[in-house]
Amino acid sequence: MRISNDKILAALPALEVERRRDVSLSGLTSLGIGGTTDLLLIRRHESIAGLLKLLDEHGVPHKFLGGGSNLLVMDGALPFVVLQLVKGDPEIVLEGNMATVDAAADLGHTVTYCAKHNLGGMEGLIGVPGTVGGALRMNAGAYGTQIGSFVREVKVYRAAERKIEILSGGQISFEYRHTSFAPDDMMLSVKLELPSKPYSEILQGIRICNEKRRSSQPLGQKSAGCIFKNPPGGSAGRMIDELGLKGFSHGDARVSERHANFFVNAGKASAADMLALIAEVRERVQKAYGVTLENEVVVWNA
Ligand SMILES: Cc1cc2nc3c(=O)[nH]c(=O)nc-3n(C[C@H](O)[C@H](O)[C@H](O)COP(=O)(O)OP(=O)(O)OC[C@H]3O[C@@H](n4cnc5c(N)ncnc54)[C@H](O)[C@@H]3O)c2cc1C
């Protein structure tokens, strides 16, 4: 969607919001799929209320983009604009065992930065691409670790109240790839409490997790990580694998040969290809196991 309203365009400089026109989401998502729209880069948290009020008043739908590593975006001209936070400076502030991290900070960088200051616990999250904001929204986790376990406070823009609030960790529930944030809450920063550990010990944990990932995931290919959530007590990847669907494809959208719950864009896959592949695999798993797999990937189709 291209913003053409003069009132919105005139207000952007004062809000320190940069508008990039006709940006292709295929270049901003790890799947390499997605149509075009205007991208609004937000430099000041204080601008968000004003910006969203303007967009709402003029009927401009919007979505929040983090690092684009868990997204499947529809093709063509997108019927919404995309908002993205620009990293604050500094992006991470340490005080004792507390790390205050900007939502736009890279998660991997956060893990290694804290490690270098002898703050551990998040070793399992190394290799999860994307931002800290995206990780909070998804309650990203791996190898027995989830980001929610370390959250003591979140600074969040609550669209319903049109204001920034600080929520304590106890006010938020973090479940498997699900959080109690409202769909239109925007995470701005987080305070994480991390256990003290010697850097060498953390580094060893990081190396082990990196190796596990390298040996089991198609890291050189375009993907959004796991497409489906694991059903309670089960493994989506194992079921897809048992059905012999590794390598199964729709156009250039393909079930990875390496990890059956990773679907890759093996060339010029469209969103329609990927959605068709997801639907077909879901149906086959449903028929064979009576289990309806739920998407882990977030689909932006309207
Ligand atoms: C190779 C690979 C491996 C992966 N491995 C894992 C894994 O082990 N564990 C795991 O949990 N995930 C994994 N993922 C998925 C993905 O990296 C995580 O879900 C990640 O936390 C998403 O962060 P992001 O910033 O890229 O979010 P995006 O993909 O940009 O967005 C995801 C959702 O979060 C919302 N969002 C983003 N930022 C904000 C914000 N500031 N405020 C409010 N909402 C926001 C978006 O609107 C969207 O709904 C993997 C992905 C890839 C490509």
The ligand as an SDF file (V2000), in Angstrom:
LIG
                    3D

 53 58  0  0  0  0  0  0  0  0999 V2000
   16.7400  -20.7670   10.2250 C   0  0  0  0  0  0  0  0  0  0  0  0
   15.7040  -20.4210   11.2590 C   0  0  0  0  0  0  0  0  0  0  0  0
   15.7210  -21.0580   12.4820 C   0  0  0  0  0  0  0  0  0  0  0  0
   14.7470  -20.7560   13.4430 C   0  0  0  0  0  0  0  0  0  0  0  0
   14.7940  -21.3910   14.6440 N   0  0  0  0  0  0  0  0  0  0  0  0
   13.8930  -21.0690   15.6090 C   0  0  0  0  0  0  0  0  0  0  0  0
   13.9460  -21.6970   16.8980 C   0  0  0  0  0  0  0  0  0  0  0  0
   14.8060  -22.5270   17.1690 O   0  0  0  0  0  0  0  0  0  0  0  0
   13.0360  -21.3170   17.8200 N   0  0  0  0  0  0  0  0  0  0  0  0
   12.0760  -20.3810   17.5680 C   0  0  0  0  0  0  0  0  0  0  0  0
   11.2700  -20.0440   18.4650 O   0  0  0  0  0  0  0  0  0  0  0  0
   11.9920  -19.7730   16.3530 N   0  0  0  0  0  0  0  0  0  0  0  0
   12.8680  -20.0930   15.3790 C   0  0  0  0  0  0  0  0  0  0  0  0
   12.7930  -19.4930   14.1520 N   0  0  0  0  0  0  0  0  0  0  0  0
   11.6890  -18.5550   13.8670 C   0  0  0  0  0  0  0  0  0  0  0  0
   12.0250  -17.0610   14.1540 C   0  0  0  0  0  0  0  0  0  0  0  0
   13.4060  -16.8330   14.0590 O   0  0  0  0  0  0  0  0  0  0  0  0
   11.5240  -16.6330   15.5270 C   0  0  0  0  0  0  0  0  0  0  0  0
   10.1270  -16.7860   15.6400 O   0  0  0  0  0  0  0  0  0  0  0  0
   11.8930  -15.1610   15.8170 C   0  0  0  0  0  0  0  0  0  0  0  0
   11.7630  -14.9200   17.2030 O   0  0  0  0  0  0  0  0  0  0  0  0
   11.0490  -14.1520   15.0430 C   0  0  0  0  0  0  0  0  0  0  0  0
   11.6110  -12.8580   15.2670 O   0  0  0  0  0  0  0  0  0  0  0  0
   11.5540  -11.7330   14.1410 P   0  0  0  0  0  0  0  0  0  0  0  0
   12.1050  -10.4860   14.7260 O   0  0  0  0  0  0  0  0  0  0  0  0
   12.2030  -12.2120   12.8930 O   0  0  0  0  0  0  0  0  0  0  0  0
    9.9880  -11.5820   13.9620 O   0  0  0  0  0  0  0  0  0  0  0  0
    9.1530  -11.3780   12.5980 P   0  0  0  0  0  0  0  0  0  0  0  0
    9.2850  -12.6170   11.7650 O   0  0  0  0  0  0  0  0  0  0  0  0
    9.4960  -10.0780   11.9620 O   0  0  0  0  0  0  0  0  0  0  0  0
    7.6900  -11.2920   13.1910 O   0  0  0  0  0  0  0  0  0  0  0  0
    7.0790  -12.4040   13.8220 C   0  0  0  0  0  0  0  0  0  0  0  0
    5.8280  -11.9020   14.5650 C   0  0  0  0  0  0  0  0  0  0  0  0
    6.2410  -11.0290   15.6250 O   0  0  0  0  0  0  0  0  0  0  0  0
    5.6380   -9.7500   15.4710 C   0  0  0  0  0  0  0  0  0  0  0  0
    6.6090   -8.7590   15.9180 N   0  0  0  0  0  0  0  0  0  0  0  0
    7.8940   -8.5810   15.5290 C   0  0  0  0  0  0  0  0  0  0  0  0
    8.4610   -7.5710   16.2120 N   0  0  0  0  0  0  0  0  0  0  0  0
    7.5000   -7.0880   17.0390 C   0  0  0  0  0  0  0  0  0  0  0  0
    7.4570   -6.0420   18.0070 C   0  0  0  0  0  0  0  0  0  0  0  0
    8.5230   -5.2780   18.2860 N   0  0  0  0  0  0  0  0  0  0  0  0
    6.2970   -5.8280   18.6650 N   0  0  0  0  0  0  0  0  0  0  0  0
    5.2050   -6.5900   18.4210 C   0  0  0  0  0  0  0  0  0  0  0  0
    5.1820   -7.5950   17.5390 N   0  0  0  0  0  0  0  0  0  0  0  0
    6.3200   -7.8340   16.8570 C   0  0  0  0  0  0  0  0  0  0  0  0
    5.3010   -9.6380   13.9970 C   0  0  0  0  0  0  0  0  0  0  0  0
    4.2400   -8.7110   13.7760 O   0  0  0  0  0  0  0  0  0  0  0  0
    4.8950  -11.0580   13.6870 C   0  0  0  0  0  0  0  0  0  0  0  0
    3.5680  -11.2890   14.1130 O   0  0  0  0  0  0  0  0  0  0  0  0
   13.7450  -19.7910   13.1610 C   0  0  0  0  0  0  0  0  0  0  0  0
   13.7400  -19.1420   11.9110 C   0  0  0  0  0  0  0  0  0  0  0  0
   14.7020  -19.4550   10.9640 C   0  0  0  0  0  0  0  0  0  0  0  0
   14.6800  -18.7420    9.6440 C   0  0  0  0  0  0  0  0  0  0  0  0
  1  2  1  0
  2  3  1  0
  2 52  2  0
  3  4  2  0
  4  5  1  0
  4 50  1  0
  5  6  2  0
  6  7  1  0
  6 13  1  0
  7  8  2  0
  7  9  1  0
  9 10  1  0
 10 11  2  0
 10 12  1  0
 12 13  2  0
 13 14  1  0
 14 15  1  0
 14 50  1  0
 15 16  1  0
 16 17  1  0
 16 18  1  0
 18 19  1  0
 18 20  1  0
 20 21  1  0
 20 22  1  0
 22 23  1  0
 23 24  1  0
 24 25  2  0
 24 26  1  0
 24 27  1  0
 27 28  1  0
 28 29  2  0
 28 30  1  0
 28 31  1  0
 31 32  1  0
 32 33  1  0
 33 34  1  0
 33 48  1  0
 34 35  1  0
 35 36  1  0
 35 46  1  0
 36 37  1  0
 36 45  1  0
 37 38  2  0
 38 39  1  0
 39 40  1  0
 39 45  2  0
 40 41  1  0
 40 42  2  0
 42 43  1  0
 43 44  2  0
 44 45  1  0
 46 47  1  0
 46 48  1  0
 48 49  1  0
 50 51  2  0
 51 52  1  0
 52 53  1  0
M  END
$$$$
